[in-house]
Amino acid sequence: MSTEMTSLAVLSEPSPGAAPQSSGSKFYGQIVRYKGERPVVHTTGLSRTALALGVDELYGGDVWRGTLIEIFAMMVFMVVHCAIISKSVTQYPPPGSDTNLYIGIGHFFLLGFFIICFAAPSGGHINPLITWATVTTGHTPVMRGLLYTTAQAIGGILGALIFDRFTHRGAHEGLQKAACSIGEMPAGDAFVAEIFFSIALLVVAYGIAFDARQGQIFGPILAPLFISAMLGLLIWCSGGLAKGYTGAGMNPIMCWAPNIVVGGAAMDHQWVYWLGPLVASLMHAAVYLTLPPHHKHLYDESSKSE
């Protein structure tokens, strides 16, 4: 994929307050972009603001299909995510073992395979960080971004409940191991760490998946695996920076869903895991839009030819 700056279609012969002729919003937020465009709903009578927000997508089936797929993908992802952490903490507990190394390796395979599987039908976000980042850079229409974030939250809760159901031995014994915690790290420091580890993940995602030239080099197989490798690296290096600190979340749902099911003290400092990725998305977008890649014209040309 490449670097389109806005999801708003160019309007022809605009009339006051409405855009009677428009091809509608376009979704360029797929982590892997395949040849050809997604179905576009041709709508009339929508205001410029509605088109800019991607309201016209609500009249077609593609955005709803993608939303349902994000629910399903996040649900299954959450179950396996919790299993990876629970297994790693149980079999390779600290301080005798580098627990986060095993968690990172597990997520390298998990995320890479899931992006490959779900990039075509929904874009393969499975993470509000990716959704928010692609919204702020104009790759994903705002309405689709809101639907995807809601879908990811629903899927995350369902996945956490399912995992808790078959590992519930006592006080959420299995799910408790997958809950995020800042431990003894000050909340402000954890917030800063969350921002910059999230930015690091976005840098790789955009440098590989949203770069017109890099996409041609790495293709639909290697790009997801490079992104998942970066996630695994960040999980490994961020864990244990302070006593009890489980590492950067880089995905608000991964920390929110298990923690909300466990409840109690596990819900402390949830703002770190939500506000950190949001600020990271805004900071990344500021750089991306102010200093756009010099190869942006490659994307513009390919979009015109499709």
Backbone torsions as a table, in degrees:
resi	resn	phi	psi	omega
1	MET	NA	176.8	-174.3
2	SER	-142.1	-153.0	-161.0
3	THR	-121.2	62.2	175.1
4	GLU	-68.8	135.7	-174.1
5	MET	-87.8	-21.2	-176.7
6	THR	-145.7	148.0	179.6
7	SER	-93.8	-2.6	-177.8
8	LEU	-81.6	124.5	179.7
9	ALA	-72.0	152.2	178.2
10	VAL	-73.3	130.9	-176.9
11	LEU	-93.7	141.4	176.3
12	SER	-111.0	137.2	-179.3
13	GLU	48.5	61.1	-177.3
14	PRO	-68.2	146.7	173.6
15	SER	-115.1	157.6	-175.6
16	PRO	-55.7	122.9	173.1
17	GLY	77.8	-2.5	-178.4
18	ALA	-149.6	161.4	178.3
19	ALA	-124.7	87.3	-172.9
20	PRO	-67.1	-24.7	-178.7
21	GLN	-125.8	106.8	-179.5
22	SER	-151.6	143.4	176.6
23	SER	-81.9	-2.3	175.9
24	GLY	87.1	178.3	-179.2
25	SER	-72.4	153.0	177.9
26	LYS	-124.5	140.9	-177.1
27	PHE	-101.8	110.1	178.3
28	TYR	-112.1	20.0	-174.2
29	GLY	-92.4	15.6	177.8
30	GLN	-71.2	136.8	176.9
31	ILE	-64.4	-34.3	173.2
32	VAL	-121.2	125.3	-178.2
33	ARG	-103.4	126.5	179.0
34	TYR	-100.3	161.3	-178.5
35	LYS	-62.4	144.2	179.7
36	GLY	92.1	158.3	-178.6
37	GLU	-97.4	159.5	172.4
38	ARG	-76.2	161.3	178.3
39	PRO	-58.3	136.7	179.6
40	VAL	-116.1	132.1	-179.8
41	VAL	-88.0	124.1	178.1
42	HIS	-90.3	110.5	-177.4
43	THR	-121.5	154.3	178.0
44	THR	-126.2	157.2	175.9
45	GLY	83.9	-0.8	178.4
46	LEU	-83.7	143.9	179.3
47	SER	-71.6	165.2	177.8
48	ARG	-61.3	-38.4	179.4
49	THR	-62.9	-42.9	179.8
50	ALA	-62.6	-41.2	178.3
51	LEU	-67.0	-39.3	-179.9
52	ALA	-63.9	-32.4	179.6
53	LEU	-84.3	-9.7	179.8
54	GLY	82.1	24.7	-179.9
55	VAL	-61.7	-31.1	-178.4
56	ASP	-61.7	-25.2	178.1
57	GLU	-63.2	-25.8	-177.9
58	LEU	-66.7	-17.0	-179.4
59	TYR	-87.9	-2.5	179.6
60	GLY	-115.4	170.7	-176.7
61	GLY	-88.7	-18.6	-172.9
62	ASP	-63.5	-43.5	-177.5
63	VAL	-68.0	-35.8	179.3
64	TRP	-72.1	-37.2	175.6
65	ARG	-62.4	-45.3	178.8
66	GLY	-62.8	-37.4	179.9
67	THR	-64.7	-45.8	178.9
68	LEU	-63.8	-37.0	179.1
69	ILE	-68.0	-36.6	176.9
70	GLU	-63.8	-37.1	175.9
71	ILE	-61.3	-50.1	-178.0
72	PHE	-63.9	-45.7	-178.3
73	ALA	-62.9	-43.7	-179.5
74	MET	-67.4	-36.8	179.5
75	MET	-60.7	-50.6	-179.0
76	VAL	-68.4	-40.4	178.8
77	PHE	-58.4	-42.5	-178.2
78	MET	-63.1	-41.8	179.8
79	VAL	-59.9	-48.6	-177.4
80	VAL	-70.6	-37.7	176.9
81	HIS	-56.4	-49.0	-180.0
82	CYS	-64.6	-36.5	179.6
83	ALA	-66.5	-40.5	178.9
84	ILE	-60.7	-46.3	-178.5
85	ILE	-68.2	-45.9	-179.2
86	SER	-59.9	-44.1	179.1
87	LYS	-63.8	-44.3	-177.5
88	SER	-65.7	-42.8	-179.4
89	VAL	-67.5	-36.3	-178.0
90	THR	-75.0	-46.9	-174.7
91	GLN	-84.9	-29.1	-177.0
92	TYR	-130.6	63.6	-174.4
93	PRO	-72.6	148.9	172.8
94	PRO	-74.5	160.0	0.4
95	PRO	-89.3	0.5	-177.1
96	GLY	-69.0	-26.3	-178.6
97	SER	-129.6	157.1	176.2
98	ASP	-86.3	84.2	-173.7
99	THR	-56.6	-42.7	-175.9
100	ASN	-65.9	-23.1	176.5
101	LEU	-64.9	-44.7	179.0
102	TYR	-68.0	-38.0	177.5
103	ILE	-64.2	-41.9	179.0
104	GLY	-63.5	-42.6	179.1
105	ILE	-64.0	-42.5	179.2
106	GLY	-61.0	-41.3	-178.7
107	HIS	-75.3	-23.8	173.8
108	PHE	-58.9	-47.6	178.8
109	PHE	-72.1	-42.8	-175.6
110	LEU	-61.0	-53.9	-176.0
111	LEU	-67.7	-42.5	-179.4
112	GLY	-58.4	-47.7	-179.9
113	PHE	-66.2	-37.6	-178.5
114	PHE	-70.0	-37.7	177.1
115	ILE	-63.2	-44.4	179.1
116	ILE	-59.5	-40.6	-177.1
117	CYS	-73.2	-37.8	-170.3
118	PHE	-109.7	0.8	-179.5
119	ALA	-63.7	-39.0	-178.1
120	ALA	-70.9	-49.1	-175.8
121	PRO	-75.6	-33.9	-176.1
122	SER	-127.3	-14.2	-173.7
123	GLY	109.5	-16.2	176.3
124	GLY	68.1	35.6	-179.9
125	HIS	-70.4	-63.8	179.2
126	ILE	51.1	30.6	-175.4
127	ASN	-170.8	119.9	177.2
128	PRO	-57.7	-29.4	178.3
129	LEU	-58.6	-46.3	179.1
130	ILE	-67.7	-41.1	179.0
131	THR	-62.1	-49.5	-179.0
132	TRP	-64.0	-38.9	-179.7
133	ALA	-64.0	-43.7	-178.6
134	THR	-72.3	-25.2	173.6
135	VAL	-69.9	-46.6	-176.6
136	THR	-69.6	-21.9	176.4
137	THR	-97.3	0.5	175.0
138	GLY	87.8	7.1	179.1
139	HIS	-78.9	-30.8	-177.6
140	THR	-119.3	127.3	175.9
141	PRO	-58.9	149.6	-174.7
142	VAL	-59.7	-44.2	-177.8
143	MET	-63.5	-39.9	176.5
144	ARG	-64.0	-38.9	178.9
145	GLY	-61.7	-41.6	178.0
146	LEU	-65.2	-42.8	178.9
147	LEU	-64.5	-42.4	-179.8
148	TYR	-64.6	-41.6	179.7
149	THR	-62.8	-43.3	177.2
150	THR	-62.8	-43.0	179.6
151	ALA	-62.4	-42.4	-179.7
152	GLN	-64.3	-37.2	177.7
153	ALA	-66.1	-44.2	179.1
154	ILE	-63.5	-47.7	179.6
155	GLY	-61.9	-38.6	179.6
156	GLY	-63.3	-45.4	178.7
157	ILE	-62.7	-44.6	179.2
158	LEU	-61.0	-43.6	179.8
159	GLY	-64.0	-40.9	179.0
160	ALA	-65.4	-40.4	178.8
161	LEU	-65.7	-39.9	179.2
162	ILE	-64.4	-47.0	179.5
163	PHE	-62.7	-40.7	179.8
164	ASP	-64.5	-31.7	-178.1
165	ARG	-63.3	-43.6	-176.3
166	PHE	-98.7	6.5	174.0
167	THR	-127.1	11.0	-175.3
168	HIS	-77.1	96.0	176.9
169	ARG	-124.6	87.1	-175.1
170	GLY	98.2	-146.3	-174.5
171	ALA	-80.3	73.2	178.9
172	HIS	52.9	46.1	-172.5
173	GLU	-56.7	-45.9	-178.3
174	GLY	-70.8	-47.2	-176.4
175	LEU	-69.7	-29.5	179.7
176	GLN	-57.1	-33.7	-179.1
177	LYS	-69.5	-23.8	-179.2
178	ALA	-92.6	-3.7	-179.1
179	ALA	-72.2	143.7	-180.0
180	CYS	-85.9	149.8	178.5
181	SER	-152.0	142.3	176.1
182	ILE	-88.1	-6.0	177.2
183	GLY	57.7	-130.2	-179.1
184	GLU	-92.1	4.2	176.8
185	MET	-74.6	131.7	177.2
186	PRO	-57.4	143.9	-176.1
187	ALA	-57.6	-39.0	178.9
188	GLY	-63.0	-40.3	178.5
189	ASP	-67.8	-39.7	178.3
190	ALA	-64.3	-35.5	178.2
191	PHE	-64.3	-45.7	178.7
192	VAL	-63.8	-42.1	178.8
193	ALA	-61.6	-42.1	-180.0
194	GLU	-61.6	-40.2	179.5
195	ILE	-61.3	-51.3	-170.2
196	PHE	-79.6	-30.4	173.0
197	PHE	-69.5	-34.9	176.2
198	SER	-66.4	-41.1	177.8
199	ILE	-62.6	-40.1	179.4
200	ALA	-59.0	-40.5	178.3
201	LEU	-66.7	-39.6	179.7
202	LEU	-66.6	-37.5	179.6
203	VAL	-58.2	-44.2	-179.8
204	VAL	-70.9	-42.6	-179.7
205	ALA	-60.0	-44.9	-179.2
206	TYR	-75.5	-34.7	-179.0
207	GLY	-69.2	-23.4	-178.7
208	ILE	-108.5	-53.9	-173.5
209	ALA	-79.4	-29.9	-175.8
210	PHE	-109.7	19.2	178.3
211	ASP	-106.9	120.3	-175.1
212	ALA	-57.4	-38.3	-178.3
213	ARG	-79.2	-43.7	-178.6
214	GLN	-64.4	-36.0	178.5
215	GLY	-59.3	-36.6	178.7
216	GLN	-69.7	-30.7	-177.8
217	ILE	-77.8	-47.9	-172.6
218	PHE	-89.5	-31.1	176.7
219	GLY	72.7	-176.5	-174.3
220	PRO	-76.3	-5.2	179.9
221	ILE	-102.1	-52.7	-176.0
222	LEU	-70.2	-35.9	-178.3
223	ALA	-58.0	-50.0	176.8
224	PRO	-59.5	-37.5	-178.7
225	LEU	-71.1	-33.3	175.8
226	PHE	-67.4	-40.8	178.3
227	ILE	-64.3	-44.9	179.9
228	SER	-67.4	-31.4	176.5
229	ALA	-65.2	-39.0	177.1
230	MET	-64.8	-40.7	177.5
231	LEU	-61.4	-45.2	178.7
232	GLY	-59.9	-41.5	178.2
233	LEU	-62.1	-44.0	-178.5
234	LEU	-68.4	-36.4	175.9
235	ILE	-61.9	-44.0	-178.2
236	TRP	-66.2	-47.6	-172.8
237	CYS	-79.6	-20.7	-179.4
238	SER	-87.8	-22.0	-178.8
239	GLY	-71.7	138.9	176.1
240	GLY	78.4	14.9	177.3
241	LEU	-67.7	-19.9	173.1
242	ALA	-145.3	157.3	-178.2
243	LYS	-59.9	125.8	179.1
244	GLY	82.0	-5.7	179.8
245	TYR	-79.3	121.2	-174.7
246	THR	-83.5	-5.7	178.6
247	GLY	107.9	171.3	-179.8
248	ALA	-67.8	140.5	179.7
249	GLY	-80.5	-49.6	-180.0
250	MET	58.7	12.0	176.5
251	ASN	-160.8	101.1	-174.3
252	PRO	-53.2	-35.4	-176.3
253	ILE	-69.3	-32.8	-178.7
254	MET	-63.9	-27.5	178.3
255	CYS	-96.9	-32.0	-175.5
256	TRP	-74.5	-47.4	-174.3
257	ALA	-63.3	-53.2	178.5
258	PRO	-62.1	-39.1	-177.2
259	ASN	-67.2	-37.1	-178.5
260	ILE	-72.1	-31.3	177.4
261	VAL	-72.2	-41.6	177.6
262	VAL	-66.7	-43.0	176.9
263	GLY	73.7	-170.8	178.8
264	GLY	64.2	-136.4	-177.3
265	ALA	-64.7	-19.2	179.8
266	ALA	-63.5	-19.5	-179.0
267	MET	-86.6	-2.7	178.3
268	ASP	-64.8	141.4	173.7
269	HIS	62.4	28.5	176.6
270	GLN	-63.5	-26.2	-179.8
271	TRP	-59.3	-29.0	179.6
272	VAL	-61.0	-43.2	-174.0
273	TYR	-80.6	-14.4	175.9
274	TRP	-98.6	-48.9	-176.1
275	LEU	-71.3	-32.9	179.7
276	GLY	-58.8	-55.6	177.9
277	PRO	-62.6	-33.3	178.8
278	LEU	-65.3	-46.6	177.7
279	VAL	-63.7	-39.4	177.7
280	ALA	-59.6	-42.0	178.9
281	SER	-62.3	-42.8	-179.1
282	LEU	-68.1	-41.7	178.8
283	MET	-65.0	-43.4	179.2
284	HIS	-63.2	-42.6	-179.5
285	ALA	-64.5	-36.8	179.6
286	ALA	-60.8	-42.6	178.5
287	VAL	-71.0	-44.3	-175.6
288	TYR	-62.3	-41.0	-176.8
289	LEU	-84.1	-27.7	178.8
290	THR	-78.3	-38.6	179.8
291	LEU	-122.9	69.6	-176.4
292	PRO	-63.8	151.3	179.6
293	PRO	-55.8	141.6	-177.1
294	HIS	-66.6	-15.4	-178.7
295	HIS	-94.4	15.3	-178.6
296	LYS	-56.1	-31.9	-178.7
297	HIS	-60.7	-27.1	177.8
298	LEU	-63.4	-38.7	179.3
299	TYR	-69.8	-45.4	-179.2
300	ASP	-57.6	-42.8	-178.9
301	GLU	-66.9	-41.9	-178.5
302	SER	-68.0	-33.6	179.7
303	SER	-67.6	-38.4	-179.5
304	LYS	-68.1	-31.5	-175.9
305	SER	-81.8	-12.9	-177.4
306	GLU	-80.4	NA	NA
